[in-house]
Each structure stands twice: as structure tokens, then as C-alpha cells.
Amino acid sequence: MKLKKLWSACLLLLSIAVITAGCGGKSGDSEKSSNSSGGGDIKSAVYYVNGTLGDKGFFDSAQAGFQKAGTDLGIDIKTVEGGNNQADWASSLESLVASKKYDVVLTGTIQMVDIVKDLAKRYPDQKFIFFDEVINDIPNVYSMLYSQSEGSFLAGAFAALVTTSTELKGANPDKVIGFVGGVDDPIVNDFKSGYEQGAQYIDKDVKIITSYVGDWSNAPKAKELTLAQYNTQKADIVYQVAGGAGLGTLEAGNEAGKYSIGVDANQNPLYPGSVLTSMLKNIDTSVFRAFQLLQQGKLPLGKTEVLGLKEGGVGIAKDDLYAQYVPKSIQDKIAEIEKKLSTGEIKVESTL
Amino acid sequence: MVVWQTIWSQIMDLTLIVVLLRFMTPILLTALGGLISDIGGVINIGLEGLMLLSAFTSIAVASGTDSWLLGVLAGVAASVLICYGMGFFAIRLKVDIIIAGFAVNIFGSGFTIFLMSKIYGLTGNYNPTGAPKIPLVDIPFVQDVPVLGKLLSGHSLMEWIAFLSVVFCIVLIYRTPYGVHLRAVGEAPQAARSLGIPVERVQYSALAWSGVFAGLAGAFLSNGLTNMFVKDMTAGTGFLALAVVLLGNRNPAGILIGSLIFGLASALTTIVQTIPGSPVPSQFIQMIPYVVTIAALVFFALRKKRRLEIAA
């Protein structure tokens, strides 16, 4: 008896779902025809965060560029945070797309690739701007990639210069530098590869220690790994690519009186004098640039662009703290390497 | 070869022990909390959420009042408060305790992020500069003795509290009338009720104890191990603690051993992970603590079975 009731309740729910879904489809179709006449001018845009803002890294950076696009280009903007449940992302993004309220959808990162590919094919009138991963050959998607290997090359060269430096108090004679990654995945390893190439470019004898936290939030573990790199392996500078967990790395550097390199956003002010520089993925400028190009009708939709040092897609943070704490000789050398990277005299190999 | 050399040298200079103690403390404290709630028959699977709430509260209060002690107390208070709320739903309103625990986990993760954005306008992490930390205990004279110094001195106060908590729990559970009531309520609530033991009150208090210990562990994460709050920074510690409760055969001494095993595995992982050019893929190294836990569980289960067979 009970079971029967349960079944009928399920059936009822299912039929309601089917009916409402059907309705949604119909109304969507009718709006589609009216929307396609809109053409090039962009009135509203939505940024779908697959996670939450506040990584002080690339989600926040994209948000900054998105807000700038909103105010400077006069676009109605809305940001939706998808939360950490991956299973929700596809359906919540689809509901945003299907609502037809937004001319452009901005989203990014490797986890969203398949979701966006699927949606872009089924909603060919919806424009997508995608950051941090490649999506090719879909006419309504523009994607941009950041040459993290080029930026990390600079970080690696910087680290090698620090560990061989005699001017910095925290640098020891051992030529050892560290790398702390979030998880062992292709993107993080592209950072690592660039870092190694940069270090080798300065000095062939520099040893690089690599550790992975295993996730992006376990700050205590990242701190412990970093302390082990400093204390037992005699590293004097560690480069973190570990999201929120990486803050543990930076704190370890400060406590041990050693140095660290931040990532994605400018993390130098977190521990002045210990975080010597940060490798920046300038997602904000690239997002703004994409919206600007789109409004001018010049955005190459359907293509992927790789933004390197020359295009301002990556770089290292040179703020007042950098000027204050980094020895002049290292600053000069870094400027020289930047020039060589821009002109293509140094080629960085990407593992992707 | 390099791997063994490095591990050996770290055992010799006791770095391994120091790291091990840091790793095991949050697990040990949380597991003790889980133990008391388990014994009382109200198993608290919301430990993860409680730790997060306490971690956030304690760093926020500590940096606001400039006192680590107030921070820790506030963290524990927040955690206990949520436990009473959990008790209200589970004991008074008869919500399934597992569901209430899940709710606390989700609440802990979401509410800390919410508070962070409401109070500080931050999202993701809160990283106050110069917040006070739970102090390290340097023991005079002993700290100058070569081996003993490193073994006993210079640990965080919370690591000592964790060890004392084990003793406290042994006394509480096995040497006090309250402990007898607690065990009776967990084993057979109806029988306990018939003897006039206030079952509900004992269950509320069991949950509150789990809140106290999870609160201490959470405060240690944000205010001792690190000096920051990162969203979801517990990264599964609360669930590991529940595994340790079972691994420890549901008694405090067993839990101490279980936490030691887990702490040791984590410390070894750290060493292996920081060896340059290690040939082992990182994913395998990260598996070590969990593999060790499963292996230990199997080992203890087999031993118990054999003992039962001999007894029969």
C-alpha cells in the first residue's frame, strides 16, 4: 500500500517535470527567433562561476574584469556562483542559457569544457566567452588560454635568481627551489614545466622539489609540505600553484623566514618581504578585452587565442613591494628575460 | 634509496615526530568527540561542519580581540551551540541523527562562507595579519637537553591538550557515574530509562562533548597550525576522525593509537612528497594515509575475529 503511494507520487512528479520541461522548450523557441535579430550589440551578460568567488585567484580576477566590462562598456552584468557540487553545474548553466536573458555567457576552467561544448551546440544563438581552456570549432564560442608556462618560466627564473643570490638574507647556499601544486593535473604540470625551464635557463644545477597537496583547500597540509621543503630539503623559495591551500605555503615561507612566489593574482601584500612576487594570469584584462572586442564586432568567435607575455595575458607582479624587497640585479635580469620572451628569443615549451 | 635515507634521517633528528604530532592532533581531538557521541548512541557525523564553524569563529574572534584564548573559547562555544541545535532536532524532534549530522556539515561549509562575506566582505579565505596564535610550550631546562628537548618542548599547547583529553576521556567514560550512564544510554536506552537515567539529557551532553572536542580541533586548524581560515579547510578531517573512532575500537586509548598511525602515515607522505625527483607518482603517495587506515582496520578486525574464535 505504502509502496504504491510512493510510486504514484514519483509518477506524478515525473509527469510534472516532463510537462514543465516541454513548456520551457516551447517558450524558449519562440524567444530565440526574436533574439537573433539583436545582432552585435551586447546588452547583458552573465558570469557563471563553477565554484565560489573568493579564491583570490582566477575566479576573482575574471570577476574584476567582468565588472569593469559592466561599468565601462555599459553592459548589464550578473554573476552566478555555482557552488562546489559539480553535478549542479551543467543544469544551472543550462537554465541561465535557456532563459535567453543574457547575450553573452562568460565562464571558464577545464571542468566546464564539456558542459559548454554541449550547450553551445544546442543553443547556437548564445554567445560564450570562455577562459583558461581550449574550445575550438564551435562558431558561438570564443576561448582564451593563458600561457601559464611562459609566466611560470619567469617565476622559475626568478626563483633560481633568488636561490643563487648572495644579497638576500633568507637565501642559503644550496641551489634548491620548491614547487607546491594543488593536484597533479595537466594544467598544474604545465606551470611546473615552465617553472623548471625558467630555473634551468638561469642555472643548470638548480634542483626543483615538487609536492602536491591533493586538493585546493587543505591549507594546513600545504603549509606542512612547504615547511618540509624549507627545513629538510633546504629550499629557500617555493612557488605555489594550489589555490586556497597555497596560502598555507605562503604562511610557511613567512614563518620560516624564507621566500615564496604567489600565483594568479598579486599575493605580494599578504606577507611583504616573504612573498617576493606573484605569477599573474591577467584574466581580468583578458576578459575585459574580450568584451570590448565583442562590442566592436571584432571578437574571433569560434577560435581560441593563447595569451602570453606579449599580449599581457601573463606576467609577474611588480608592485612597490617588489621594488622594495627584490634586489636590483634580479629585477634587471627579469626585465631582460621578459624582453627576450616577448621577442620570441626565448621559447617556452608547453606540455599541453 | 634516497627515500629511505631521508626518512631515516628525519626519524633520527625527530622531525618526523614533530610533524606527526601536528598532523595527529586535529584527528585525535575530533575522534574523541566522535567517540563520546558514538558511545552515547547519538553518533555525530557533523564533526566536519563543527570544525569549520569553530575554525572560522576562533580566528575571527582571536583577531578581533587579540586573544587566542578568547578565540578558542568562542570556537568551542559556537561548536557546542550547534551541537545543542543538532540535539534539539535529533532528540526532541526525532530527526534521524545521520541526517542532522549531514545538515551540520552542509551548514558548516556554507555558513562560514556566508559569514566571511557578511562580516569581512571576503570570499574564499580570511587571512588576518598578526592574529594571535595558540602558543607553543617551551619547557625550561628540558628544551636544552638534546633529544628530550625536541621531543617534549616546543609543541603547541593544543597538542598537549589533545593528549590530556585522552586521559580525560578514559576517566570520564570508565571512572565516573556519568560514564556508566553514557554507556548504558548508548547500549540500551529503554533499559536505561527504566532505571531512571535521564536518557535525553545524557544524549544532549554527549553531543555537547563532541562539540567541545571538534571545536578544539577546529580552533587548532585555523589558529594553531595556520593563522587563517580557508573555505572547507578541514578537507575531510572530520570523516577521517570517524574512521579513527572505529579503528580505535571505540575506546580512547585505541583512538590515540589510531591517530598515531594516521599521523605517522601523513608525516611520511610529506617526507616522500618533498624528495626531489621521487620516482613514485604523486597520486600513489597521497594514497598512503588512506591505505594505511584500511590496512590497520583489516588487521584489527582479523585479530578481533581470531580472539573471538579462541574464546569460543
Interface residues (C-beta under 8 A of the other chain):
Chain A: T52 L53 G54 D55 K56 D60 N84 V176 G178 D184 K207 I208 I209 T210 S211 Y212 G214 D215 S217 N218 A219 P220 K221 K223 E224 L225 A228 Q229 N231 T232 Q233 G244 A245 L247 G248 E251 L270
Chain B: T6 S9 Q10 T15 V19 R22 F23 P26 I113 M116 S117 L122 T123 G124 N125 N127 L221 L225 T226 N227 M228 V230 K231 D232 M233 A235 S266 T270 I271 Q273 T274 I275 P276 P281 S282 Q283 Q286
